[in-house]
Amino acid sequence: QVQLVESGGGLVQAGGSLRLSCAASGRTFSTNVMAWFRQAPGKEREFVAVISWTGINTDYADSLKGRFTISRDNAKNTVYLQMNSLKSEDTAVYYCAASNRRTIASAGQRAADFGSWGQGTQVTVSS
């Protein structure tokens, strides 16, 4: 089991940037596929980005490609989400999640595919 704690959320103006961090504890972190999801008020939790355990392979929600970047530092047990050119529709609680799979192909992109979750961090984009 991996324990996850997100940070870095806040209030930002449209067009601005934020970098979210997810600190993990648990000896299996470096072999886990990690992902970011988000949930806006009244909406279902949706996939944002995923990264393989090596950090080499990544995938994104189609609507976010080019603006968001996921990365990881296994030496620091941390996953990041760099968010640029933020829009009001990016407002949501952002969650970090861990899978027990090692490849993004096997991990999937549904919330149900990920067994460990952080508490979330609020991102609010003002227009």
N, C-alpha and C positions, 0 to 999 in steps of 0.2 A: 504494500500500500504506500502511496506517495501522498504527502501532505503538501498543500499548495496555498500560497498567500500572494494575492495580487496587490499591486500598488501603482501609483502614477496617474490615476484618474483625476479629473477635476473639471473646471469650467474653462472653456476656450472659445474664442471667436471663430466664426466660420472662416475657413482659409488657413487657420492655424494648424499647429502640430502638437502631438502628445506622444510620449513613449511610455507604454505600460510595461511593468515588470512582473514576473511571476517567480517567486522564490520557492523552491521545492526542497523537501527533506525526505529522506528515505534512500536507501542504498541502491535502489533500482532506477533512479532518475535518468542516469546517462543512457539507459537502454530503452527508455519509453518514447513512443511517439507522443508529442505534445501538441495541443491545439488551443486556439482561442475561439470562443463563442460570444455572442452578445444577445441581450434580450431587452427590447424596448417595451415600454408600458403597454399592456394589452396585446402584446404579440408573443409568438412562440420564440423559444431560444433558437438562434440561427447560427450556422457555421460561419466563421470568419476566415481562419487560416490554420494550417497544420504543418508540422515539421517532423522529419524523420529523426531517429535517435542520433544520427551522425551530423545532422544539420545541413546535409547536402541537398536533400530533396524537400521541396515545399509545394504547397498548393493553396489556392485562395478561392474565396467566393468570387464568381465572375464579376460581380458588380464592384468589387473592391480591388481588383488587380490594377497595379500601377500606383495606388495610393497607400496601401498598407504593406508592411514588410515584417515577416516573422523571422526571428533568429534565436539562437540559443548559445549559451556558454556552459558546457557541461562541467568545466572546472569550478564554476561558481554556482552550479545547480540552478540556473536561472534561464527563463525563456522571456523573450521580449516581443513587443508588438509596437513597431513604429508606425504612427498614423499621421499622414500628411494631407494637406488640402481638405481638412475636415469640413463636413457639411452638417446641417441641422439634423438630417436623417441618420447621422451616425450616433446621435444621442441614445445611450443605452447603458445598461450594466454589462460590463465586460468580464467574462469568466475564463479562467485558465483551466484546462482539463488534461488529464493524463490517460493514456491507453496502455494496456499491457502488451500491445503489439509493437514491433520494431520497424515496420515499414508503413508508409502512409497508404499504400495500396490495400494492405490488410486491415488497417485501423478503421477505415471508413470516415464519414463526415457527418454522421448523425450523433446527436447528444447521447443517445442510448449506447453508442459504441465506446464511450469513455467512462471509466469507472471511478475516477478520482476528480474532485472539483474543488476549486477555491471558493471563497465567499463572495467574490466579485468586487469590482471597483467601478464607481459611477463615472461616466463620461458625459458631459453636457456641452453641446455646441450651440452657442448663441448666434442667431442670424442678424 
